[in-house]
Amino acid sequence: MMILEMTGEDFTSLLLGRAPRELTLTATTIAPPEVLAMLADLAARVSEQFSPAAWLIVEDHMLVGLCSVTRPPQDGVIDIGYGIAPSHRGRGIASRAVGAIAAWATDDRRVAAITAETSTANFASQAVLTRNGFVAVGNRLDEEDGPLICWRRPTG
């Protein structure tokens, strides 16, 4: 598994239903077109202040997931969101990808901590974060997503 910094061209390819670079796509979609468009817009906004803003998650030359910085960093804290294609879940890919991003962040002096949020019902994502040294630091209620657990991992 590897993570590759995403470019605008990568988002364009995905929005056109094509695999970026020399990769192949999974049999199941990673995200619906409206979500890909939202992520492309988000990456463009975040990258005005911070880069990288998004990564491709690749396993055996196949694009199997995405990870994004969900908002411009504040005081050295980046917030991430990630997703793996349904056909590739349960294989440890998300854990390895979040671990790779945590390793990158630890080596980047601009990043003091990484945060993330999970649904209180998303036990798989909670396990991914726990495996990678994130600690639950609170809860909040989101209008769209319902009750969430807030996670944090220092990089120093």
C-alpha positions in Angstrom: 0.0 0.0 0.0 1.2 3.5 -0.7 -0.2 7.0 -0.6 0.4 9.5 -3.5 -0.2 13.2 -3.2 -3.3 14.1 -5.4 -3.3 16.7 -8.1 -6.1 18.6 -9.8 -5.5 16.3 -12.8 -6.1 13.2 -10.6 -9.5 14.7 -9.5 -10.4 15.5 -13.1 -9.7 11.9 -14.2 -11.8 10.5 -11.4 -14.7 12.9 -12.1 -14.5 11.7 -15.7 -14.7 8.0 -14.5 -11.1 7.3 -15.5 -8.2 6.1 -13.3 -5.5 8.7 -12.7 -1.9 8.2 -13.7 -1.1 4.6 -14.6 -3.5 3.2 -11.9 -6.5 1.0 -12.3 -9.8 1.5 -10.6 -11.6 -0.9 -8.3 -14.7 -2.7 -9.4 -16.7 -0.6 -6.9 -16.6 3.2 -6.8 -14.5 4.9 -4.2 -17.0 7.8 -3.9 -20.0 9.1 -5.9 -19.4 11.9 -8.4 -20.9 14.5 -6.1 -18.6 13.5 -3.3 -15.6 13.5 -5.6 -16.5 17.1 -6.8 -16.8 18.2 -3.2 -13.4 16.7 -2.4 -11.8 18.3 -5.4 -13.2 21.7 -4.3 -12.1 21.1 -0.8 -8.6 20.2 -1.9 -8.3 23.3 -4.1 -9.3 25.5 -1.1 -7.0 23.8 1.4 -4.1 23.8 -1.0 -4.2 27.6 -1.2 -2.8 27.5 2.3 -1.4 24.0 2.8 -0.1 21.1 0.7 -0.6 18.2 0.4 -4.3 18.5 0.7 -5.3 15.0 -0.5 -3.8 11.6 -1.2 -4.6 8.6 -3.4 -4.6 5.3 -1.5 -3.1 2.7 -3.8 -2.7 -1.1 -3.4 -1.0 -3.2 -6.2 -1.3 -0.3 -8.7 -5.1 -0.1 -8.0 -6.7 3.1 -6.6 -8.6 1.8 -3.6 -9.2 4.9 -1.5 -8.8 8.6 -0.8 -7.7 10.7 2.1 -8.1 14.4 2.4 -7.3 17.3 4.7 -10.8 18.4 5.6 -10.1 22.1 6.3 -7.2 24.5 6.3 -4.8 23.7 9.2 -5.1 25.8 12.3 -2.1 26.2 14.7 -0.4 23.2 13.1 -3.4 20.9 13.4 -4.6 19.1 10.3 -7.9 17.2 10.2 -8.2 14.2 7.9 -11.0 12.2 6.4 -10.6 9.0 4.5 -12.5 6.3 2.6 -11.8 2.9 1.1 -13.8 1.4 -1.7 -16.3 -1.2 -0.3 -14.6 -4.0 -2.3 -11.3 -3.4 -0.4 -12.5 -2.8 3.1 -11.5 -5.1 5.9 -8.0 -5.7 4.6 -6.1 -3.2 6.8 -5.6 -0.8 3.9 -7.1 2.2 5.8 -4.9 1.4 8.8 -1.8 1.4 6.7 -2.8 4.5 4.8 -3.6 6.5 8.0 -0.3 5.2 9.4 1.6 6.4 6.3 -0.1 9.9 6.6 0.8 10.0 10.4 4.4 9.1 9.5 4.5 11.9 6.8 3.0 14.4 9.4 5.5 13.4 12.0 8.3 14.4 9.6 6.6 17.6 8.5 7.5 20.5 10.9 4.3 22.4 10.0 2.1 19.6 11.6 1.8 19.5 15.4 -1.2 17.1 15.5 -3.7 15.3 13.3 -7.4 15.1 14.1 -10.3 13.1 12.7 -13.9 12.4 13.5 -15.8 9.1 13.3 -19.4 8.2 13.6 -20.1 6.6 17.0 -21.4 3.6 15.0 -18.3 3.3 12.8 -16.3 0.8 14.8 -14.0 -0.1 11.9 -12.8 3.5 11.5 -12.5 3.9 15.3 -10.2 0.9 15.2 -8.1 2.4 12.4 -7.5 5.5 14.4 -6.8 3.7 17.6 -4.3 1.4 15.9 -2.5 4.6 14.7 -2.2 6.3 18.0 -5.2 8.5 17.9 -7.0 9.1 21.2 -10.7 10.0 21.6 -10.8 13.6 22.9 -14.5 14.4 22.8 -17.9 14.1 21.1 -20.0 16.4 19.0 -23.3 16.3 17.2 -23.2 17.0 13.4 -26.4 18.0 11.6 -25.7 15.6 8.7 -23.6 12.8 10.3 -25.2 12.6 13.7 -23.1 11.8 16.8 -19.4 11.8 16.2 -16.3 11.0 18.2 -13.4 13.5 17.9 -9.9 12.0 17.7 -6.4 13.5 18.0 -2.9 12.3 17.5 0.2 14.5 18.3 3.0 14.2 15.8 5.9 15.1 18.1 
